[in-house]
Amino acid sequence: MALRGPAAFGLGSRGSLDEAGAEGREAAALSAAGVTPEDEEEDDGRRGLLRWDGFSAWLHCVCVVGFDLELGQAVEVIYPQHSKLTDKEKTNICYLSFPDSNSGCLGDTQFCFRFRQSSGRRVSLHCLLDQFDKDLPVYLKKDPAYFYGYVYFRQVRDKTLKRGYFQKSLVLISKLPYIHFFNTVLKQIAPEYFEKNEPCLEAACNDVDRWPAPVPGKTLHLPIMGVVMKVRIPTCHDKPGTTQMAQLTQQADTHTSIILPTVHEVDLFRCFCPVFLHSQMLWELVLLGEPLVVMAPSPSESSETVLALVNCISPLKYFSDFRPYFTIHDSEFKEYTTRTQAPPSVILGVTNPFFAKTLQHWPHIIRIGDLKPAGEIPKQVKVKKLKNLKTLDSKPGVYTSYKPYLNRDEEIIKQLQKGVQQKRPSEAQSAILRRYFLELTQSFIIPLERQFLKSPNFDGWFKMRRKEMTQKLEALHLEALCEEDLLLWIQKHTEVETVDLVLKLKNKLLQADRENLPVKPDTVAKLRTHIDAIILALPEDLQGILLKTGMT
């Protein structure tokens, strides 16, 4: 894997000429945006910090991934130079930074991915993030086990290259799930980087290093490439469903400023547009943590749809795993596609047609076509049975046998359809849909939080349900043991391990009788037969000991 450090193109000490230029751009941009030195002094959490501390509060690193005819995808640049990535993480970034489908993706494409951090080097992130994490809403708290990758991929024709195409991705790696924010940052950096290469990347990273810390609740002015972005990170004290746009627009700004009404939300209506007839059912599937696959034509549609699904149960956090863009080269591919066990609680976004065959056994699959621009409603997909899902020629649809608990809300459907007819802006449509999902989630969780969770009734109900679940699992375990060839098992293990197995099986039988487990009578009989057969397979002296101690 080709790696070139910052030193290869003069990315040096803090006093470089490029950095001096960055300081000038920052001062000019802040001045143009009406930000006074006093404002910066008040917001500045960077005083006394070391080189790259400010950068590390927002980003782990920036990667450039190119396509090499001999090597395939390869990391060409990692910046800053001291950033640590394991070989496994670099490999994941390489494959996740390029489209994994036949859609072409000619031109510029933006998408997001999420991947597991290597367990061998899991360390606490920058102390600033730990400090501010407690003030964030639960759904924006960082997950120490995962990185986010924000991708700007460019593919254009280039006759000077052997392959005939220029293919390269600029990738921001961060712990922060600020989807909209980092997509906007990339739009400022990537086009100029593809034109001017490394010096532009150094200047952008120097800009980020001077940003104030990501303090929740504060209005932040973030200069990048001569432009100032104004943002506010939500806090756990904000009222759910409120927008910060009015607060952000109180101060006058010039045309050079970018005001972001959100740091993390996606265009909810655009993503749900093909399936909004089934919005309630999808909300239920996400809330229940059901295994769900989104099959899309490109990484953009895949990642946006998965992120919209995760966002639909806000203000609850989706605690299961989710992968906005997942490829056949992912290090967890075998873990998530095996048929030897039930699919895990995860939402996968995929584009490769190969997944249509590999994930046929999953209980819930959404196939979507190209997402239409705002203002257009595509033909609504239908709910279809899983047996109708063919490998490659299946039409868009929701393939599931799930029966929703809630009846379809015709009112929200009429409201959204009317909005399209009246050419209501996509932002307004998304706000309506987001408020609808919020009301669904609150109507589910608020009665539990207000009444019920603190009551003796809940405590009793929970203990009873836990006991029932535990007993059911124990019974299933006994049934599974009966189907195993235990005589074959003891041939591969020592006599001590075999005696230990006999003891454990006997305890299982005693537990089944003592706790009145829901076990079939023939299961108990089979298990006793197994125990007898195992004892007879042991040497006579051990048989005598087990018989004397009442093991049969």
Helices and strands as residue ranges (DSSP letters): G 6-9, H 17-32, H 37-43, H 53-58, E 61-68, E 72-79, H 87-96, E 107-116, G 119-121, H 127-133, G 138-140, E 146-157, E 165-174, H 179-196, H 198-209, E 219-224, E 227-232, H 245-248, E 257-259, H 268-272, G 273-278, H 279-287, E 292-295, H 299-311, E 321-323, H 333-337, E 346-350, H 354-358, E 364-367, E 382-384, G 386-388, E 397-400, H 410-421, H 426-447, I 448-452, H 456-483, H 486-491, H 495-514, H 521-536, H 540-548
